Amino acid sequence: MALVYKDFSEDASDEFWCASDNQLFLTPYVWGDSRRCGIAWTEVDKIFFPCLLPSEDDEVVTHFLLGVLDLNRKKIDVYDFIYSEPYEARMNYIQMYARMIPHLLKFSQFDKNHKSFGNVFNKFDIQWQRSPHQTGSTDCGAFLIKFVELLMIGKDVQQFQPEDIKDFRKELAANLWGHGEWKRNSGYDTPPENVGDDYESENETFCPKEL
């Protein structure tokens, strides 16, 4: 998203979204054509996505935020595991999603295929959500995973407290180990991920495309 946003403008045309990098990185997510997102956004009401907040030199990721894109209410809920209120750097980063996603959905003819989105493509509202805060300097990633789990099953994130993070890390490690054992015993081999692997042919184009 950040790579595309630097060339984005509010009057972005269809040609912008069909550009090679934009088509490769963004539109497949909406259509469900990406290996990393195998279901179309038209089939869901909410989308959970990690926001990797860069450092000032844009070379090192310093913090994770959790964004929850609510397609029905046209808003983005943000969970920051350090601050309950947004400050400029974080808000500017989330504004990128709030501005670009409606344009991407309009180009994708999203309104024709989602049951309750409607046909208004205004900038999404941003709502900073209050939540428990991390106490360790490297806990934001674990908090993000746990919050996604709780929100997906309709639980209140306030149920999770900073002192629970050690137990959750152990649970997460055990689950990852168990999944690795399942893959090894079943003979499943994860293919390597390379740029362009989301497409069967480098010459194939999905622009424009009906959902």
One Martini backbone bead per residue (centre of mass of N, CA, C, O) as a GRO file, in nm:
protein
  211
    1MET     BB    1   0.059   0.062  -0.022
    2ALA     BB    2   0.300   0.259   0.013
    3LEU     BB    3   0.413   0.228  -0.277
    4VAL     BB    4   0.150   0.344  -0.420
    5TYR     BB    5   0.085   0.617  -0.268
    6LYS     BB    6   0.309   0.805  -0.391
    7ASP     BB    7   0.122   0.797  -0.682
    8PHE     BB    8  -0.131   0.902  -0.557
    9SER     BB    9  -0.459   1.032  -0.644
   10GLU     BB   10  -0.786   1.145  -0.630
   11ASP     BB   11  -0.782   1.111  -0.973
   12ALA     BB   12  -0.757   0.822  -1.023
   13SER     BB   13  -0.731   0.602  -1.270
   14ASP     BB   14  -0.751   0.305  -1.428
   15GLU     BB   15  -0.453   0.309  -1.514
   16PHE     BB   16  -0.338   0.305  -1.232
   17TRP     BB   17  -0.457   0.016  -1.147
   18CYS     BB   18  -0.312  -0.129  -1.408
   19ALA     BB   19  -0.057  -0.111  -1.314
   20SER     BB   20   0.169  -0.339  -1.241
   21ASP     BB   21   0.209  -0.292  -0.933
   22ASN     BB   22  -0.090  -0.249  -0.857
   23GLN     BB   23  -0.195  -0.517  -0.965
   24LEU     BB   24  -0.006  -0.700  -0.794
   25PHE     BB   25  -0.071  -0.577  -0.488
   26LEU     BB   26  -0.403  -0.506  -0.486
   27THR     BB   27  -0.636  -0.620  -0.672
   28PRO     BB   28  -0.617  -0.928  -0.586
   29TYR     BB   29  -0.748  -0.890  -0.308
   30VAL     BB   30  -1.036  -0.813  -0.402
   31TRP     BB   31  -1.062  -1.079  -0.603
   32GLY     BB   32  -0.903  -1.340  -0.483
   33ASP     BB   33  -0.602  -1.380  -0.651
   34SER     BB   34  -0.435  -1.417  -0.402
   35ARG     BB   35  -0.244  -1.614  -0.211
   36ARG     BB   36  -0.290  -1.421   0.051
   37CYS     BB   37  -0.602  -1.386  -0.083
   38GLY     BB   38  -0.858  -1.630  -0.151
   39ILE     BB   39  -1.084  -1.403  -0.097
   40ALA     BB   40  -1.324  -1.204  -0.166
   41TRP     BB   41  -1.448  -0.903  -0.048
   42THR     BB   42  -1.754  -0.968  -0.126
   43GLU     BB   43  -1.766  -1.211   0.110
   44VAL     BB   44  -1.728  -0.973   0.318
   45ASP     BB   45  -1.728  -0.723   0.598
   46LYS     BB   46  -1.431  -0.783   0.711
   47ILE     BB   47  -1.086  -0.655   0.748
   48PHE     BB   48  -0.771  -0.771   0.843
   49PHE     BB   49  -0.480  -0.552   0.912
   50PRO     BB   50  -0.156  -0.488   0.912
   51CYS     BB   51   0.047  -0.215   1.039
   52LEU     BB   52   0.361  -0.097   0.927
   53LEU     BB   53   0.543   0.110   1.107
   54PRO     BB   54   0.770   0.325   1.024
   55SER     BB   55   1.038   0.483   1.030
   56GLU     BB   56   1.183   0.778   0.943
   57ASP     BB   57   1.371   0.607   0.721
   58ASP     BB   58   1.199   0.352   0.610
   59GLU     BB   59   1.369   0.072   0.713
   60VAL     BB   60   1.216   0.027   0.993
   61VAL     BB   61   1.010  -0.157   1.183
   62THR     BB   62   0.851  -0.035   1.492
   63HIS     BB   63   0.527  -0.099   1.447
   64PHE     BB   64   0.209  -0.238   1.528
   65LEU     BB   65  -0.104  -0.228   1.373
   66LEU     BB   66  -0.463  -0.258   1.379
   67GLY     BB   67  -0.681  -0.311   1.108
   68VAL     BB   68  -1.044  -0.254   1.049
   69LEU     BB   69  -1.241  -0.320   0.776
   70ASP     BB   70  -1.561  -0.169   0.731
   71LEU     BB   71  -1.779  -0.201   0.469
   72ASN     BB   72  -2.060  -0.112   0.579
   73ARG     BB   73  -1.945   0.155   0.750
   74LYS     BB   74  -1.697   0.291   0.630
   75LYS     BB   75  -1.444   0.190   0.820
   76ILE     BB   76  -1.155   0.229   1.050
   77ASP     BB   77  -1.024   0.032   1.287
   78VAL     BB   78  -0.791   0.111   1.554
   79TYR     BB   79  -0.513  -0.072   1.705
   80ASP     BB   80  -0.317   0.042   1.976
   81PHE     BB   81  -0.061  -0.092   2.203
   82ILE     BB   82   0.012   0.213   2.332
   83TYR     BB   83  -0.224   0.404   2.219
   84SER     BB   84  -0.555   0.555   2.242
   85GLU     BB   85  -0.440   0.794   2.077
   86PRO     BB   86  -0.376   0.971   1.814
   87TYR     BB   87  -0.102   1.054   1.613
   88GLU     BB   88   0.032   1.183   1.341
   89ALA     BB   89   0.190   0.940   1.224
   90ARG     BB   90  -0.040   0.733   1.248
   91MET     BB   91  -0.267   0.886   1.101
   92ASN     BB   92  -0.123   0.921   0.829
   93TYR     BB   93  -0.104   0.619   0.768
   94ILE     BB   94  -0.414   0.554   0.774
   95GLN     BB   95  -0.502   0.758   0.554
   96MET     BB   96  -0.405   0.592   0.319
   97TYR     BB   97  -0.635   0.383   0.334
   98ALA     BB   98  -0.885   0.576   0.342
   99ARG     BB   99  -0.825   0.688   0.045
  100MET     BB  100  -0.763   0.435  -0.144
  101ILE     BB  101  -0.983   0.213  -0.115
  102PRO     BB  102  -1.229   0.346  -0.254
  103HIS     BB  103  -1.092   0.357  -0.535
  104LEU     BB  104  -1.042   0.056  -0.563
  105LEU     BB  105  -1.344  -0.028  -0.542
  106LYS     BB  106  -1.449   0.131  -0.781
  107PHE     BB  107  -1.274  -0.006  -0.997
  108SER     BB  108  -1.393  -0.305  -0.901
  109GLN     BB  109  -1.706  -0.292  -0.877
  110PHE     BB  110  -1.812  -0.348  -0.580
  111ASP     BB  111  -2.122  -0.261  -0.571
  112LYS     BB  112  -2.217  -0.512  -0.762
  113ASN     BB  113  -2.116  -0.753  -0.529
  114HIS     BB  114  -2.204  -0.620  -0.263
  115LYS     BB  115  -2.478  -0.641  -0.052
  116SER     BB  116  -2.400  -0.354   0.152
  117PHE     BB  117  -2.218  -0.110   0.045
  118GLY     BB  118  -2.293   0.035  -0.209
  119ASN     BB  119  -2.229   0.367  -0.404
  120VAL     BB  120  -2.016   0.487  -0.196
  121PHE     BB  121  -1.667   0.647  -0.223
  122ASN     BB  122  -1.567   0.754   0.033
  123LYS     BB  123  -1.390   0.827   0.275
  124PHE     BB  124  -1.283   0.669   0.541
  125ASP     BB  125  -1.331   0.625   0.854
  126ILE     BB  126  -1.160   0.692   1.170
  127GLN     BB  127  -1.120   0.465   1.460
  128TRP     BB  128  -1.005   0.480   1.777
  129GLN     BB  129  -0.932   0.214   1.993
  130ARG     BB  130  -0.973   0.088   2.293
  131SER     BB  131  -0.700  -0.082   2.473
  132PRO     BB  132  -0.484  -0.280   2.568
  133HIS     BB  133  -0.142  -0.258   2.679
  134GLN     BB  134   0.170  -0.285   2.636
  135THR     BB  135   0.490  -0.352   2.816
  136GLY     BB  136   0.650  -0.458   2.596
  137SER     BB  137   0.860  -0.374   2.322
  138THR     BB  138   0.771  -0.673   2.153
  139ASP     BB  139   0.429  -0.718   2.168
  140CYS     BB  140   0.260  -0.621   1.916
  141GLY     BB  141   0.236  -0.882   1.744
  142ALA     BB  142   0.087  -1.054   1.957
  143PHE     BB  143  -0.150  -0.866   1.998
  144LEU     BB  144  -0.256  -0.872   1.709
  145ILE     BB  145  -0.324  -1.174   1.693
  146LYS     BB  146  -0.520  -1.178   1.937
  147PHE     BB  147  -0.722  -0.966   1.836
  148VAL     BB  148  -0.812  -1.116   1.587
  149GLU     BB  149  -0.924  -1.358   1.733
  150LEU     BB  150  -1.137  -1.207   1.907
  151LEU     BB  151  -1.290  -1.050   1.679
  152MET     BB  152  -1.375  -1.302   1.505
  153ILE     BB  153  -1.552  -1.414   1.775
  154GLY     BB  154  -1.676  -1.157   1.937
  155LYS     BB  155  -1.469  -1.041   2.135
  156ASP     BB  156  -1.332  -0.869   2.394
  157VAL     BB  157  -1.023  -0.719   2.421
  158GLN     BB  158  -1.034  -0.667   2.736
  159GLN     BB  159  -0.973  -0.970   2.814
  160PHE     BB  160  -0.687  -0.882   2.737
  161GLN     BB  161  -0.380  -0.884   2.908
  162PRO     BB  162  -0.050  -0.824   2.953
  163GLU     BB  163  -0.009  -1.082   3.146
  164ASP     BB  164  -0.099  -1.288   2.896
  165ILE     BB  165   0.142  -1.298   2.687
  166LYS     BB  166   0.311  -1.545   2.771
  167ASP     BB  167   0.093  -1.761   2.723
  168PHE     BB  168   0.042  -1.689   2.425
  169ARG     BB  169   0.322  -1.750   2.318
  170LYS     BB  170   0.311  -2.051   2.385
  171GLU     BB  171   0.060  -2.113   2.218
  172LEU     BB  172   0.174  -2.019   1.947
  173ALA     BB  173   0.418  -2.210   1.937
  174ALA     BB  174   0.255  -2.475   1.953
  175ASN     BB  175   0.087  -2.428   1.694
  176LEU     BB  176   0.324  -2.405   1.498
  177TRP     BB  177   0.444  -2.681   1.557
  178GLY     BB  178   0.190  -2.846   1.487
  179HIS     BB  179   0.176  -2.750   1.192
  180GLY     BB  180   0.453  -2.852   1.109
  181GLU     BB  181   0.392  -3.151   1.165
  182TRP     BB  182   0.161  -3.180   0.968
  183LYS     BB  183   0.323  -3.115   0.716
  184ARG     BB  184   0.536  -3.337   0.744
  185ASN     BB  185   0.333  -3.589   0.766
  186SER     BB  186   0.167  -3.502   0.487
  187GLY     BB  187   0.374  -3.374   0.264
  188TYR     BB  188   0.369  -3.072   0.282
  189ASP     BB  189   0.470  -2.806   0.054
  190THR     BB  190   0.599  -2.496   0.055
  191PRO     BB  191   0.610  -2.268  -0.165
  192PRO     BB  192   0.772  -2.033  -0.307
  193GLU     BB  193   0.793  -1.675  -0.279
  194ASN     BB  194   0.733  -1.468  -0.559
  195VAL     BB  195   0.729  -1.236  -0.773
  196GLY     BB  196   0.428  -1.326  -0.956
  197ASP     BB  197   0.287  -1.592  -0.824
  198ASP     BB  198  -0.024  -1.495  -0.849
  199TYR     BB  199   0.035  -1.583  -1.149
  200GLU     BB  200   0.021  -1.792  -1.423
  201SER     BB  201   0.096  -1.533  -1.602
  202GLU     BB  202   0.284  -1.263  -1.703
  203ASN     BB  203   0.072  -1.192  -1.951
  204GLU     BB  204  -0.153  -1.166  -1.763
  205THR     BB  205  -0.463  -0.987  -1.718
  206PHE     BB  206  -0.702  -0.808  -1.476
  207CYS     BB  207  -0.751  -0.552  -1.675
  208PRO     BB  208  -1.033  -0.549  -1.653
  209LYS     BB  209  -1.266  -0.685  -1.393
  210GLU     BB  210  -1.501  -0.901  -1.300
  211LEU     BB  211  -1.630  -1.029  -0.997
   0.00000   0.00000   0.00000
